[in-house]
Amino acid sequence: QVQLVESGGGLVQAGGSLRLSCVTSRSIFSINAMGWYRQAPGKKRELVALFTSGGTTNYADSVKGRFTLSRDNAKNTAYLQMNSLKPEDTAVYYCYAYYTGSQPYWGQGTQVTVSS
């Protein structure tokens, strides 16, 4: 079983920045995929950013150029730097991790609220 612990959410004004962190209980050196999804009230959970073992990082069109996903293998941590935040970025953000041969893992979620 893998635990994911998220931090960094909060309330910020439009145009501001936040950085989310997700620490895993297992090494991410050879992880298959890791990143962030979000779910706004009344909406489906959607991909925000995800890196894969193939070396690619995928971003939702709505966050391209504003959000950056990065990783620190030594700390088993993925970061989501969110700049130029907009009210429509308001959602619960969930960390996601997938290792070969295992089930997908999710964090407990962290609330991001952007005021206008």
C-alpha positions as CSV (number, residue, x, y, z in Angstrom):
1,Q,0.0,0.0,0.0
2,V,1.3,3.4,-0.9
3,Q,0.3,6.6,1.0
4,L,0.2,10.0,-0.7
5,V,0.3,13.1,1.5
6,E,-0.6,16.4,-0.1
7,S,0.0,19.9,1.2
8,G,0.1,23.5,0.0
9,G,-3.5,24.3,-0.8
10,G,-5.3,27.4,0.5
11,L,-7.0,30.6,-0.4
12,V,-5.4,33.0,-2.8
13,Q,-6.4,36.0,-4.9
14,A,-6.7,35.8,-8.6
15,G,-3.3,36.3,-10.2
16,G,-1.5,34.7,-7.2
17,S,0.5,31.6,-6.9
18,L,0.5,28.4,-4.8
19,R,2.7,25.3,-4.8
20,L,1.2,21.9,-4.0
21,S,3.4,19.1,-2.8
22,C,2.7,15.4,-2.8
23,V,5.0,13.0,-0.8
24,T,4.7,9.3,-1.4
25,S,5.6,6.4,1.0
26,R,7.4,4.6,-1.9
27,S,10.3,5.7,-4.2
28,I,9.2,7.6,-7.3
29,F,12.5,6.9,-9.1
30,S,10.9,4.3,-11.4
31,I,7.3,5.3,-11.0
32,N,5.0,4.9,-14.0
33,A,3.0,8.0,-13.7
34,M,2.5,10.7,-11.1
35,G,0.7,14.0,-11.1
36,W,-2.4,15.9,-10.2
37,Y,-6.1,15.9,-10.9
38,R,-8.7,18.3,-9.7
39,Q,-12.5,18.3,-9.1
40,A,-14.6,21.4,-8.8
41,P,-18.1,21.3,-7.3
42,G,-20.6,19.6,-9.6
43,K,-17.9,18.7,-12.1
44,K,-16.0,15.5,-13.0
45,R,-12.5,14.9,-11.8
46,E,-10.1,16.1,-14.5
47,L,-6.4,15.8,-15.3
48,V,-4.3,18.8,-14.4
49,A,-0.7,17.6,-15.0
50,L,0.9,14.2,-15.2
51,F,4.4,13.0,-15.9
52,T,5.1,9.4,-17.1
53,S,8.0,7.0,-17.1
54,G,8.5,7.8,-20.8
55,G,9.7,11.2,-19.8
56,T,6.7,13.2,-21.0
57,T,4.6,15.6,-19.0
58,N,1.0,16.3,-20.0
59,Y,-0.9,19.4,-19.0
60,A,-4.6,20.3,-19.3
61,D,-5.0,23.0,-22.0
62,S,-6.5,25.3,-19.3
63,V,-3.3,25.3,-17.3
64,K,-0.6,25.3,-19.9
65,G,1.8,28.1,-19.4
66,R,0.7,28.7,-15.9
67,F,1.2,25.4,-14.0
68,T,4.5,23.5,-13.8
69,L,4.8,19.9,-12.6
70,S,8.2,18.8,-11.2
71,R,9.6,16.1,-9.1
72,D,12.4,15.4,-6.5
73,N,13.2,11.7,-6.6
74,A,15.4,12.0,-3.5
75,K,12.4,13.3,-1.5
76,N,9.8,11.1,-3.2
77,T,7.9,14.3,-3.9
78,A,6.0,15.8,-6.8
79,Y,5.3,19.5,-6.9
80,L,2.7,21.5,-8.8
81,Q,3.6,25.2,-9.1
82,M,0.5,27.2,-9.9
83,N,0.9,30.7,-11.2
84,S,-1.5,33.3,-12.5
85,L,-4.3,31.5,-10.7
86,K,-7.9,32.1,-11.8
87,P,-11.2,31.7,-10.0
88,E,-11.9,28.8,-12.3
89,D,-8.9,26.9,-10.9
90,T,-10.9,26.6,-7.6
91,A,-11.2,22.9,-6.9
92,V,-10.0,20.1,-4.7
93,Y,-6.7,18.9,-6.0
94,Y,-5.8,15.2,-5.8
95,C,-2.3,13.7,-6.1
96,Y,-2.2,10.6,-8.3
97,A,0.5,7.9,-8.5
98,Y,0.7,4.7,-10.5
99,Y,3.4,2.0,-10.2
100,T,3.6,-1.0,-12.6
101,G,1.5,-3.9,-11.4
102,S,-0.3,-2.0,-8.7
103,Q,-3.6,-0.1,-8.4
104,P,-3.7,3.6,-8.9
105,Y,-3.2,5.6,-5.7
106,W,-4.8,8.9,-4.7
107,G,-4.2,11.4,-2.1
108,Q,-6.8,12.7,0.3
109,G,-7.2,16.0,-1.7
110,T,-6.3,19.6,-0.9
111,Q,-8.6,22.5,-1.4
112,V,-7.5,25.4,-3.6
113,T,-9.7,28.5,-3.6
114,V,-9.0,31.4,-5.9
115,S,-11.0,34.6,-5.1
116,S,-11.8,37.2,-7.7
